[in-house]
Amino acid sequence: MRTDPASFGKVAVLMGGHSAERAISLMSGQGVLAALRSQGVDAHAFDPAERPLNELKTEGFTRCFIALHGRFGEDGTVQGALELLGIPYTGSGVMASSICIDKVMTKRIWLADGLSTPRYVLLRRGVYSAADVMAVPDALGLPLIVKPAREGSSIGLSKVTSAHQMADAVAQAEQLDADILCEQFISGDEVTCPVLGTGAEAQALPVIRIVAPEGNYDYQNKYFTDTTQYIVPCGLPAGEEAAIQQLVLAAYQTLNCRGWARADVMIDAATRQPYLLELNTSPGMTSHSLVPMSARATGMSYESLCLAVLQSASLDQQSVPLNAGVSV
């Protein structure tokens, strides 16, 4: 950990942005901004929805803490712009970010590496038929989950308990994304597990078990109520937490993530098999967020977590001389 806050230089905390998760991003960003400033970091708020990104360069920012969520912030687009600007940033690089925002692509890679994730059916706007929609419950069973492939915070998500609900659930998800993910519902404990670090040095933090009202961990219960229970230590049977941490770490590393992330997992109540749902490469940092909660269980304060993440800021591509490797 850097001991001199001045060594970070001028830091932009990217928050807000254009996605459906803008409101949550602003809350995350304000929390990070206050934490970094409290530690003496020269940190400033920067909203890409209100200012062009090239101002990061002209105003002398030396690194960025990405507190953006969803599209245009967590999907590789901002990461690519920062690569071109040559400004190190927190979180995963361009390719890992663009893969992880897409739950279907993420599943395909996990399945190729033998990592457990619920079965799914992909419906594409303008391609699927009414018959395709009605065939999904036969393929996956009921209940099942329908959600946009590239949204977070449970936005656009529906739990379908009968076949006649399918059309409305697909229509709702389709308003947000051309790709609609229909997913096997796993009944059991819902948990989440953050990861800090890069490569062989990455470590999984304590698992958090989530107990939401009526099992409904939706947008409202994630961010705006105090009735959801977050249990850490998680209280799972002996060995289960370690197995989940191992699974999450493998999921993180196979996608070539770096810096930090958080994976959401369901545990089948009957078999105790954990199933990966998704991996968030720019996790929330609000008062209700889970990475700070898990870090706190290890003795790491919110401020220390923010500094550790900022410390990890980097680029995919380091500067190389023009014409390097070109032979004539």
KEKE-343718 format. One record per residue: x, y, z of N, C-alpha, C, CB in turn; residue in one letter. Coordinates in steps of 0.05 Angstrom, whole numbers, padded with zeros to 5 digits, always signed. Last residue first. Glycine has a CB too. Layout:
<rs>
XYZXYZXYZXYZa;...
</rs>
This chain:
<rs>
+00237-00071-00834+00236-00062-00862+00258-00075-00878+00239-00031-00863v;+00194-00086-00780+00219-00090-00794+00215-00081-00823+00227-00120-00793s;+00168-00066-00719+00165-00064-00748+00192-00068-00761+00152-00037-00756v;+00176-00063-00664+00171-00089-00676+00167-00089-00706+00147-00101-00663g;+00150+00002-00660+00164-00020-00646+00156-00046-00659+00156-00020-00615a;+00126+00046-00680+00140+00029-00699+00155+00006-00686+00159+00045-00716n;+00134+00081-00620+00121+00081-00646+00139+00064-00665+00118+00109-00657l;+00144+00043-00560+00153+00062-00579+00139+00059-00606+00183+00059-00584p;+00088+00034-00516+00110+00023-00531+00118+00043-00552+00101-00004-00545v;+00056+00035-00452+00066+00050-00476+00089+00035-00489+00075+00078-00467s;+00016-00023-00438+00035-00003-00430+00046+00011-00456+00059-00015-00414q;-00049-00041-00437-00027-00037-00455-00008-00016-00445-00037-00030-00483q;-00082-00041-00392-00078-00066-00407-00052-00064-00423-00101-00072-00426d;-00062-00006-00333-00070-00006-00361-00066-00034-00373-00054+00016-00378l;-00087+00005-00265-00066-00001-00286-00078+00001-00313-00055-00030-00281s;-00096+00007-00195-00102+00019-00221-00079+00013-00241-00107+00049-00219a;-00087-00010-00144-00086-00030-00165-00090-00019-00193-00106-00052-00159s;-00096+00034-00111-00069+00025-00115-00066+00006-00138-00059+00011-00089q;-00152+00033-00110-00138+00054-00125-00109+00046-00131-00139+00080-00110l;-00159-00011-00076-00168-00012-00103-00154+00008-00120-00199-00008-00104v;-00135+00010-00029-00125-00015-00041-00133-00017-00070-00134-00039-00025a;-00168+00054-00019-00140+00058-00025-00128+00034-00039-00125+00065+00001l;-00216+00028-00008-00215+00046-00031-00186+00051-00039-00229+00073-00023c;-00201-00001+00038-00209-00015+00014-00207+00003-00011-00238-00025+00017l;-00192+00040+00074-00170+00024+00065-00176+00008+00040-00162+00004+00088s;-00245+00059+00079-00224+00077+00068-00200+00061+00058-00215+00097+00090e;-00271+00015+00101-00279+00025+00075-00258+00042+00062-00306+00042+00078y;-00221-00028+00132-00241-00007+00132-00248+00001+00104-00230+00017+00147s;-00212-00095+00146-00205-00074+00127-00227-00053+00126-00200-00085+00098m;-00224-00140+00175-00211-00118+00189-00204-00095+00171-00187-00128+00202g;-00254-00175+00148-00226-00182+00151-00210-00161+00166-00214-00186+00123t;-00303-00151+00147-00301-00175+00163-00272-00185+00166-00318-00197+00150a;-00294-00111+00110-00295-00103+00138-00293-00128+00156-00321-00088+00144r;-00301-00139+00063-00274-00129+00070-00273-00123+00100-00266-00105+00053a;-00356-00146+00064-00339-00169+00065-00311-00161+00074-00338-00183+00038s;-00372-00092+00060-00381-00108+00082-00363-00132+00086-00410-00117+00077m;-00350-00075+00011-00341-00063+00036-00348-00079+00060-00352-00035+00039p;-00381-00110-00023-00352-00113-00021-00342-00099+00004-00339-00100-00046v;-00435-00094-00017-00426-00119-00006-00396-00122-00004-00437-00142-00021l;-00472-00034+00002-00457-00051-00017-00442-00074-00002-00437-00034-00032s;-00501+00004+00027-00512-00023+00028-00495-00043+00012-00541-00023+00016h;-00474+00050+00017-00476+00042+00045-00487+00014+00048-00493+00061+00060s;-00437+00032-00043-00456+00048-00028-00456+00038+00001-00484+00046-00041t;-00407+00010-00084-00393+00020-00060-00411+00038-00044-00366+00035-00067m;-00413-00045-00129-00423-00022-00115-00407-00015-00090-00452-00027-00107g;-00359-00065-00175-00380-00070-00154-00389-00044-00141-00369-00089-00133p;-00344-00077-00232-00344-00051-00219-00365-00052-00197-00349-00027-00239s;-00351-00128-00248-00324-00118-00249-00322-00090-00238-00314-00119-00277t;-00388-00182-00226-00389-00153-00228-00360-00142-00227-00406-00141-00206n;-00411-00240-00253-00387-00228-00241-00388-00198-00247-00361-00241-00251l;-00464-00288-00239-00451-00266-00255-00427-00256-00239-00471-00244-00261e;-00474-00341-00219-00494-00325-00233-00481-00304-00251-00513-00312-00214l;-00451-00406-00206-00443-00378-00211-00466-00365-00227-00417-00377-00227l;-00474-00449-00156-00476-00442-00184-00469-00412-00188-00504-00448-00195y;-00457-00503-00112-00458-00474-00118-00458-00469-00148-00434-00460-00105p;-00495-00555-00085-00478-00548-00107-00480-00517-00112-00485-00563-00133q;-00530-00577-00049-00509-00559-00039-00488-00552-00060-00495-00572-00015r;-00575-00604-00065-00549-00616-00071-00526-00602-00058-00545-00618-00100t;-00618-00572-00046-00619-00602-00044-00591-00614-00047-00637-00612-00066a;-00607-00519-00054-00614-00528-00027-00612-00558-00024-00642-00518-00020a;-00553-00493-00089-00576-00510-00091-00582-00523-00064-00572-00533-00112d;-00534-00428-00083-00527-00455-00073-00553-00472-00074-00515-00455-00045i;-00511-00378-00127-00534-00391-00114-00525-00419-00106-00558-00392-00133m;-00471-00319-00128-00473-00348-00129-00498-00357-00115-00448-00361-00115v;-00433-00266-00156-00458-00275-00143-00463-00304-00148-00482-00258-00153d;-00370-00236-00146-00386-00256-00159-00411-00263-00142-00369-00282-00164a;-00335-00177-00157-00353-00191-00139-00370-00211-00154-00370-00171-00122r;-00269-00149-00160-00294-00156-00172-00311-00170-00150-00290-00175-00197a;-00205-00119-00175-00226-00127-00157-00251-00134-00173-00232-00104-00137w;-00153-00129-00207-00160-00108-00188-00180-00116-00167-00170-00084-00203g;-00180-00167-00262-00159-00156-00246-00169-00135-00227-00136-00144-00265r;-00197-00225-00302-00204-00201-00287-00179-00191-00271-00228-00205-00268c;-00197-00269-00336-00174-00250-00336-00181-00224-00323-00165-00246-00365n;-00232-00309-00331-00241-00286-00347-00220-00264-00348-00267-00274-00335l;-00206-00342-00296-00210-00351-00324-00220-00329-00342-00230-00375-00324t;-00208-00312-00249-00182-00315-00263-00186-00324-00292-00164-00334-00248q;-00262-00315-00234-00248-00289-00237-00223-00291-00254-00240-00277-00209y;-00270-00369-00228-00286-00354-00246-00274-00328-00253-00314-00350-00234a;-00233-00381-00187-00229-00393-00214-00245-00377-00234-00237-00422-00213a;-00257-00352-00146-00230-00345-00154-00224-00356-00182-00209-00355-00134l;-00305-00381-00141-00305-00353-00149-00278-00344-00159-00315-00335-00126v;-00286-00431-00124-00301-00429-00149-00300-00400-00159-00330-00438-00144l;-00262-00416-00075-00246-00428-00095-00259-00426-00123-00240-00458-00089q;-00307-00398-00047-00285-00379-00052-00267-00390-00075-00269-00375-00027q;-00336-00446-00044-00347-00423-00060-00325-00403-00066-00369-00409-00044i;-00302-00475-00011-00308-00485-00039-00319-00463-00056-00328-00508-00038a;-00304-00445+00035-00278-00448+00021-00283-00457-00007-00260-00468+00036a;-00358-00453+00049-00348-00426+00043-00322-00427+00027-00343-00410+00069e;-00361-00508+00058-00375-00496+00036-00364-00468+00029-00405-00494+00043e;-00333-00524+00104-00321-00530+00078-00335-00516+00055-00322-00558+00073g;-00390-00530+00144-00361-00531+00142-00352-00539+00114-00350-00551+00162a;-00447-00491+00122-00434-00515+00132-00404-00515+00127-00447-00539+00120p;-00447-00418+00134-00451-00442+00117-00438-00467+00130-00440-00437+00089l;-00440-00369+00159-00454-00390+00173-00460-00415+00156-00479-00380+00184g;-00413-00323+00142-00437-00332+00127-00453-00354+00141-00430-00341+00100c;-00394-00271+00187-00389-00296+00174-00415-00309+00164-00375-00316+00192p;-00448-00246+00153-00419-00251+00150-00406-00249+00178-00406-00230+00130v;-00507-00234+00122-00495-00250+00143-00466-00257+00137-00511-00276+00148i;-00553-00188+00115-00527-00195+00103-00511-00209+00125-00512-00170+00092y;-00622-00181+00103-00601-00189+00122-00576-00197+00106-00611-00212+00140q;-00666-00128+00087-00649-00150+00077-00627-00155+00097-00637-00143+00049t;-00686-00082+00110-00697-00108+00119-00682-00132+00108-00726-00110+00110t;-00676-00032+00094-00658-00043+00115-00668-00070+00125-00656-00023+00138d;-00675-00010+00025-00688-00019+00049-00668-00030+00069-00709-00041+00042t;-00647+00005-00021-00663+00025-00007-00680+00015+00016-00681+00037-00027f;-00616-00034-00048-00605-00008-00043-00621+00010-00024-00602+00006-00069y;-00641-00085-00052-00612-00083-00053-00602-00056-00042-00602-00086-00081k;-00695-00077-00052-00683-00090-00029-00653-00089-00029-00693-00118-00027n;-00700-00052-00103-00708-00038-00079-00695-00050-00054-00738-00039-00076q;-00681-00093-00138-00668-00067-00137-00674-00052-00111-00678-00050-00161y;-00687-00155-00099-00690-00139-00123-00677-00111-00119-00720-00135-00129d;-00690-00210-00074-00667-00191-00073-00667-00174-00098-00640-00206-00070y;-00735-00242-00043-00735-00224-00067-00713-00203-00064-00763-00211-00069n;-00748-00275-00001-00728-00285-00021-00725-00267-00045-00735-00312-00029g;-00779-00247+00034-00792-00265+00016-00774-00275-00006-00817-00252+00003e;-00725-00203+00040-00753-00207+00046-00767-00224+00025-00768-00180+00049p;-00662-00240+00037-00680-00217+00029-00708-00224+00036-00677-00212-00001a;-00603-00254+00058-00630-00263+00064-00648-00240+00060-00632-00274+00094v;-00541-00276+00036-00561-00255+00034-00588-00267+00039-00560-00242+00005i;-00476-00285+00061-00501-00297+00055-00523-00276+00057-00507-00321+00075r;-00412-00273+00036-00435-00261+00050-00460-00276+00042-00438-00231+00044i;-00346-00297+00045-00372-00300+00032-00393-00287+00050-00379-00330+00027v;-00285-00259+00049-00306-00275+00061-00332-00274+00046-00312-00265+00090p;-00248-00256-00014-00255-00246+00012-00278-00264+00024-00264-00216+00011l;-00197-00287-00052-00226-00285-00047-00230-00276-00018-00240-00311-00052a;-00143-00256-00084-00153-00270-00061-00183-00266-00059-00139-00262-00036q;-00089-00256-00131-00117-00250-00125-00126-00268-00102-00134-00255-00150a;-00038-00269-00146-00041-00256-00121-00070-00250-00113-00025-00230-00121e;-00041-00289-00197-00036-00309-00176-00039-00296-00148-00008-00320-00178a;-00083-00237-00219-00068-00260-00225-00065-00279-00201-00040-00252-00234g;-00096-00188-00168-00093-00195-00197-00076-00220-00200-00080-00171-00212t;-00145-00164-00120-00119-00172-00130-00119-00181-00159-00108-00194-00113g;-00203-00191-00088-00184-00169-00091-00158-00180-00102-00180-00155-00063l;-00270-00210-00095-00242-00217-00099-00226-00191-00101-00239-00234-00126v;-00331-00227-00058-00313-00209-00072-00285-00221-00076-00310-00182-00057p;-00389-00263-00064-00361-00266-00055-00343-00247-00071-00351-00295-00058c;-00454-00280-00040-00437-00265-00057-00408-00266-00046-00447-00236-00061t;-00512-00323-00042-00488-00312-00030-00473-00296-00050-00470-00336-00019v;-00572-00354-00025-00560-00334-00043-00536-00322-00029-00580-00312-00051e;-00593-00421-00018-00580-00397-00006-00568-00380-00028-00558-00406+00013d;-00647-00440-00063-00628-00445-00041-00616-00419-00031-00606-00463-00049g;-00660-00458-00128-00672-00453-00102-00653-00460-00079-00699-00469-00098s;-00647-00430-00187-00635-00447-00167-00646-00439-00140-00603-00444-00167i;-00676-00430-00250-00678-00419-00223-00666-00439-00203-00707-00412-00215f;-00645-00421-00312-00655-00440-00292-00655-00427-00265-00638-00465-00292q;-00660-00363-00350-00642-00378-00335-00656-00397-00315-00623-00360-00319e;-00656-00324-00407-00675-00341-00391-00658-00362-00377-00697-00354-00409c;-00637-00263-00429-00627-00287-00417-00649-00300-00400-00602-00281-00399l;-00640-00229-00488-00656-00236-00464-00646-00263-00454-00686-00236-00470i;-00613-00177-00523-00609-00205-00515-00623-00209-00489-00579-00211-00513d;-00626-00124-00527-00634-00141-00549-00630-00170-00543-00617-00133-00574a;-00652-00091-00469-00630-00105-00482-00641-00122-00505-00614-00123-00463d;-00696-00066-00448-00669-00058-00438-00646-00070-00454-00667-00065-00409l;-00741-00089-00467-00740-00060-00467-00712-00050-00461-00760-00049-00448q;-00734-00142-00456-00728-00133-00483-00727-00103-00485-00748-00145-00502e;-00755-00148-00405-00726-00149-00409-00718-00138-00436-00716-00178-00406a;-00810-00143-00418-00797-00124-00399-00767-00124-00403-00804-00131-00370q;-00817-00187-00452-00822-00159-00462-00809-00139-00444-00852-00154-00464a;-00808-00229-00417-00790-00225-00440-00793-00196-00450-00796-00245-00462v;-00852-00222-00382-00824-00221-00372-00804-00216-00394-00818-00247-00358a;-00895-00229-00417-00891-00203-00404-00863-00200-00393-00911-00199-00381d;-00887-00283-00432-00888-00261-00452-00883-00234-00440-00915-00261-00467a;-00890-00313-00383-00866-00311-00399-00866-00287-00418-00863-00337-00415m;-00935-00322-00354-00920-00298-00347-00896-00293-00366-00910-00300-00319q;-00954-00371-00369-00968-00348-00380-00954-00322-00373-00997-00347-00370h;-00923-00408-00340-00917-00403-00368-00931-00378-00379-00926-00427-00384a;-00903-00384-00275-00922-00399-00292-00917-00390-00321-00952-00394-00284s;-00862-00356-00252-00872-00380-00237-00893-00396-00253-00884-00372-00211t;-00806-00319-00263-00830-00330-00276-00838-00356-00262-00824-00335-00306v;-00780-00261-00241-00782-00289-00234-00808-00300-00245-00779-00294-00203k;-00743-00213-00279-00769-00224-00270-00765-00253-00262-00790-00222-00293s;-00706-00153-00285-00706-00181-00279-00734-00189-00270-00686-00188-00257l;-00696-00100-00294-00709-00115-00315-00711-00144-00310-00694-00111-00340g;-00641-00099-00250-00659-00083-00267-00669-00100-00290-00643-00058-00279i;-00605-00122-00216-00631-00135-00219-00651-00118-00235-00644-00140-00192s;-00556-00097-00223-00573-00087-00201-00602-00098-00203-00575-00057-00201s;-00548-00094-00296-00542-00102-00269-00562-00093-00249-00514-00092-00261g;-00550-00119-00363-00558-00100-00343-00550-00111-00316-00588-00094-00343e;-00547-00154-00408-00526-00135-00402-00536-00112-00384-00516-00123-00428r;-00590-00188-00415-00563-00200-00414-00542-00181-00405-00556-00212-00441a;-00648-00180-00375-00631-00171-00397-00603-00182-00393-00630-00140-00397p;-00682-00241-00353-00668-00216-00348-00653-00207-00373-00649-00218-00324k;-00719-00289-00319-00715-00276-00344-00703-00248-00338-00743-00273-00359v;-00717-00352-00286-00710-00324-00285-00708-00313-00313-00684-00319-00269i;-00768-00399-00265-00744-00391-00279-00740-00361-00278-00745-00401-00308l;-00799-00452-00225-00796-00425-00235-00770-00421-00251-00797-00405-00212p;-00798-00493-00284-00809-00470-00269-00804-00474-00240-00839-00466-00275l;-00753-00512-00338-00770-00517-00315-00779-00491-00302-00755-00534-00295g;-00725-00506-00385-00712-00499-00360-00727-00507-00335-00706-00470-00360l;-00757-00524-00427-00729-00529-00428-00716-00526-00400-00715-00511-00448a;-00808-00508-00415-00804-00537-00419-00774-00543-00418-00815-00545-00446d;-00801-00452-00413-00807-00467-00388-00803-00497-00391-00835-00461-00379p;-00790-00443-00470-00769-00439-00449-00776-00454-00423-00766-00410-00443v;-00831-00444-00505-00816-00469-00502-00796-00467-00479-00802-00475-00528a;-00851-00393-00508-00867-00413-00493-00853-00439-00489-00893-00418-00507m;-00812-00370-00541-00816-00361-00514-00830-00382-00497-00832-00335-00514v;-00819-00398-00589-00793-00400-00574-00797-00392-00545-00772-00382-00588d;-00870-00381-00603-00866-00409-00596-00840-00413-00581-00866-00426-00622a;-00860-00329-00616-00877-00334-00593-00873-00363-00584-00906-00328-00599a;-00789-00326-00634-00818-00327-00640-00833-00332-00614-00824-00350-00660s;-00729-00287-00642-00745-00307-00628-00775-00305-00637-00743-00304-00598y;-00711-00241-00670-00705-00268-00680-00724-00289-00667-00676-00275-00673v;-00723-00194-00646-00726-00196-00675-00720-00223-00687-00708-00176-00688g;-00678-00207-00593-00698-00189-00604-00699-00191-00634-00694-00160-00595r;-00664-00273-00575-00654-00249-00587-00677-00233-00600-00632-00255-00608r;-00655-00313-00518-00674-00303-00538-00663-00277-00548-00702-00300-00526l;-00622-00369-00492-00619-00341-00501-00640-00335-00522-00590-00337-00513l;-00627-00406-00433-00636-00404-00461-00633-00374-00468-00666-00413-00465v;-00588-00445-00387-00600-00421-00397-00610-00425-00426-00581-00398-00396y;-00567-00471-00322-00574-00475-00351-00589-00450-00361-00590-00500-00355r;-00521-00438-00277-00547-00448-00284-00551-00451-00314-00569-00431-00273p;-00454-00463-00273-00472-00440-00275-00499-00451-00284-00460-00418-00296t;-00390-00486-00256-00418-00490-00254-00434-00464-00255-00425-00505-00228s;-00338-00494-00303-00347-00481-00279-00378-00481-00279-00336-00453-00277l;-00311-00513-00349-00322-00532-00329-00332-00521-00303-00302-00553-00324g;-00297-00478-00386-00276-00485-00367-00287-00503-00345-00265-00460-00354d;-00344-00471-00413-00322-00483-00428-00299-00491-00410-00311-00463-00449a;-00374-00445-00374-00381-00473-00382-00358-00486-00396-00406-00473-00399l;-00348-00395-00375-00347-00412-00351-00354-00441-00357-00368-00401-00330w;-00360-00379-00427-00332-00383-00419-00331-00401-00394-00318-00356-00414i;-00416-00376-00425-00403-00393-00445-00374-00399-00437-00404-00380-00472r;-00424-00338-00384-00432-00365-00380-00418-00384-00400-00463-00368-00383k;-00406-00292-00411-00393-00301-00386-00399-00330-00381-00402-00284-00362t;-00444-00288-00451-00416-00293-00458-00400-00303-00434-00403-00268-00470m;-00488-00277-00418-00488-00300-00435-00459-00308-00443-00505-00296-00460v;-00477-00229-00392-00480-00253-00376-00480-00278-00393-00506-00251-00361k;-00434-00180-00404-00452-00197-00419-00455-00224-00405-00442-00201-00449d;-00396-00160-00372-00422-00145-00373-00443-00162-00387-00419-00118-00386i;-00353-00193-00382-00368-00197-00357-00394-00182-00357-00351-00187-00334c;-00333-00175-00432-00344-00202-00429-00362-00204-00404-00321-00223-00427i;-00315-00124-00420-00336-00127-00441-00348-00155-00440-00324-00122-00469s;-00276-00134-00381-00300-00118-00375-00322-00123-00395-00293-00088-00374s;-00239-00164-00410-00252-00176-00387-00277-00161-00380-00233-00177-00363a;-00224-00124-00449-00237-00149-00457-00252-00162-00433-00216-00169-00468m;-00204-00080-00417-00224-00077-00437-00239-00103-00443-00212-00066-00463v;-00193-00099-00347-00187-00086-00372-00210-00087-00392-00163-00098-00384g;-00222-00086-00281-00213-00103-00303-00209-00087-00328-00233-00125-00308s;-00201-00034-00234-00217-00055-00244-00206-00069-00268-00244-00044-00251g;-00179+00034-00247-00185+00011-00229-00202-00010-00243-00199+00021-00203t;-00130+00058-00293-00156+00057-00281-00160+00032-00265-00178+00059-00304y;-00082+00103-00323-00089+00079-00309-00115+00081-00294-00067+00072-00289p;-00086+00133-00384-00091+00139-00355-00099+00113-00341-00113+00161-00352i;-00082+00136-00439-00059+00128-00424-00061+00134-00394-00035+00142-00434g;-00122+00143-00475-00113+00167-00461-00087+00161-00445-00134+00179-00443l;-00132+00091-00488-00122+00109-00509-00111+00135-00497-00145+00117-00528l;-00150+00071-00439-00126+00060-00451-00114+00079-00472-00133+00033-00464e;-00196+00102-00434-00174+00107-00416-00148+00095-00425-00181+00097-00388l;-00227+00077-00474-00220+00106-00476-00196+00112-00458-00244+00123-00469a;-00232+00026-00453-00218+00030-00478-00209+00059-00482-00235+00021-00501g;-00262+00037-00406-00235+00025-00404-00219+00029-00429-00237-00005-00397q;-00309+00054-00429-00293+00073-00415-00264+00063-00411-00305+00080-00387v;-00322+00002-00451-00321+00026-00467-00304+00048-00454-00349+00037-00472t;-00326-00042-00417-00302-00040-00433-00300-00014-00449-00301-00062-00452g;-00369-00038-00383-00371-00056-00406-00347-00054-00425-00396-00050-00421d;-00378-00002-00345-00369-00028-00335-00366-00048-00358-00389-00039-00314e;-00392+00041-00374-00376+00046-00351-00363+00020-00341-00392+00058-00329g;-00430+00031-00413-00414+00056-00416-00397+00062-00391-00431+00080-00422f;-00473-00005-00368-00463+00002-00395-00449+00029-00395-00486+00002-00415r;-00454-00014-00299-00470-00019-00323-00456-00010-00348-00496-00006-00320g;-00426+00040-00261-00438+00013-00262-00454+00010-00288-00457+00009-00237h;-00367+00074-00238-00390+00071-00257-00400+00043-00257-00381+00080-00286l;-00322+00084-00212-00346+00077-00195-00371+00078-00212-00348+00097-00172a;-00257+00078-00223-00282+00074-00237-00304+00065-00217-00279+00054-00260i;-00209+00123-00212-00224+00103-00197-00251+00101-00210-00226+00110-00166f;-00153+00138-00251-00182+00139-00248-00192+00116-00230-00196+00138-00275c;-00095+00181-00253-00108+00155-00251-00137+00159-00245-00094+00138-00229r;-00082+00234-00265-00061+00213-00268-00072+00184-00264-00039+00218-00249t;-00106+00291-00298-00111+00268-00280-00091+00246-00286-00141+00258-00284f;-00100+00340-00327-00078+00329-00313-00084+00306-00293-00065+00350-00298g;-00137+00361-00361-00137+00372-00334-00117+00357-00316-00164+00369-00322e;-00130+00333-00408-00123+00362-00408-00122+00373-00380-00144+00377-00425t;-00148+00282-00391-00120+00286-00400-00113+00316-00398-00116+00276-00428k;-00201+00291-00379-00184+00277-00359-00155+00282-00365-00190+00247-00359l;-00223+00311-00424-00216+00330-00403-00199+00317-00381-00241+00343-00392e;-00238+00268-00454-00212+00279-00460-00203+00300-00440-00212+00291-00488n;-00290+00256-00439-00269+00242-00425-00241+00254-00431-00269+00213-00434l;-00334+00312-00428-00320+00294-00446-00296+00282-00433-00311+00309-00472p;-00386+00311-00378-00361+00322-00388-00348+00302-00407-00341+00328-00364r;-00432+00285-00364-00433+00314-00364-00408+00326-00376-00437+00324-00337e;-00424+00232-00363-00448+00240-00376-00449+00271-00379-00473+00231-00360a;-00378+00225-00333-00375+00224-00362-00401+00231-00377-00367+00196-00370p;-00361+00262-00279-00385+00248-00290-00383+00248-00321-00411+00262-00281d;-00319+00262-00227-00319+00265-00256-00342+00249-00267-00291+00257-00268f;-00291+00289-00166-00314+00276-00180-00312+00282-00210-00341+00285-00168a;-00224+00278-00145-00245+00296-00155-00266+00280-00169-00232+00317-00175h;-00170+00276-00097-00191+00263-00113-00213+00282-00120-00203+00239-00097a;-00115+00270-00072-00126+00292-00088-00146+00281-00107-00102+00307-00103d;-00119+00239-00008-00116+00236-00037-00129+00260-00051-00129+00209-00047v;-00127+00238+00047-00108+00257+00036-00103+00255+00006-00082+00254+00050g;-00167+00208+00066-00140+00197+00068-00119+00214+00055-00140+00169+00056q;-00212+00235+00051-00206+00233+00080-00178+00222+00085-00227+00215+00094s;-00212+00226-00004-00205+00253+00007-00198+00252+00036-00228+00273+00002r;-00230+00173-00004-00203+00180-00014-00194+00207-00004-00203+00180-00045l;-00282+00179+00018-00262+00162+00031-00233+00169+00022-00267+00132+00024a;-00307+00213-00018-00304+00222+00009-00282+00205+00023-00330+00219+00025a;-00305+00179-00064-00293+00206-00064-00288+00215-00036-00311+00226-00079l;-00336+00135-00048-00307+00132-00054-00293+00158-00053-00304+00119-00082v;-00387+00160-00042-00374+00146-00020-00344+00143-00024-00387+00119-00016g;-00395+00179-00094-00393+00199-00072-00380+00186-00047-00421+00210-00065q;-00398+00130-00122-00377+00150-00127-00373+00170-00105-00382+00164-00153g;-00445+00106-00102-00419+00093-00099-00396+00114-00102-00416+00071-00121s;-00483+00145-00119-00479+00139-00090-00452+00125-00085-00502+00121-00081m;-00475+00143-00174-00470+00168-00160-00467+00164-00130-00494+00188-00165l;-00491+00090-00183-00463+00098-00188-00457+00124-00174-00459+00101-00218s;-00545+00093-00173-00529+00077-00156-00499+00084-00159-00532+00047-00161i;-00561+00125-00217-00566+00134-00189-00548+00119-00169-00595+00130-00182a;-00545+00094-00263-00533+00120-00257-00537+00128-00227-00545+00141-00275r;-00561+00046-00285-00552+00046-00257-00539+00072-00249-00532+00023-00254e;-00570+00053-00337-00594+00051-00321-00586+00051-00291-00610+00027-00328a;-00516+00098-00356-00530+00073-00355-00555+00075-00337-00511+00051-00344s;-00481+00142-00362-00506+00141-00378-00524+00117-00373-00499+00142-00407h;-00451+00173-00303-00451+00160-00329-00479+00158-00341-00439+00133-00327g;-00434+00166-00240-00457+00175-00256-00459+00160-00282-00455+00205-00261g;-00362+00173-00239-00388+00166-00227-00410+00177-00244-00390+00176-00198m;-00294+00168-00227-00315+00168-00248-00341+00157-00237-00306+00150-00272l;-00252+00206-00195-00271+00185-00188-00294+00187-00208-00282+00188-00158v;-00186+00220-00212-00214+00224-00219-00231+00200-00210-00217+00228-00250a;-00131+00247-00178-00148+00223-00183-00176+00232-00190-00148+00205-00158v;-00065+00265-00184-00093+00276-00186-00111+00253-00195-00094+00300-00206k;-00023+00221-00145-00028+00243-00163-00057+00253-00162-00022+00235-00191g;-00007+00184-00110-00028+00176-00129-00032+00197-00150-00054+00170-00114f;+00027+00209-00076+00039+00193-00097+00019+00182-00117+00055+00169-00085s;-00001+00232-00036+00006+00249-00058+00017+00233-00082+00026+00270-00050a;-00004+00193+00004-00027+00197-00014-00021+00214-00038-00050+00210+00002p;+00044+00149+00019+00041+00177+00014+00018+00182-00006+00068+00189+00002d;+00043+00094+00021+00040+00109+00046+00036+00138+00042+00064+00104+00064t;+00011+00044-00017+00026+00069-00017+00021+00083+00010+00017+00087-00041r;+00017-00024+00000+00000+00000+00000+00018+00025+00000-00019+00000+00024m;
</rs>
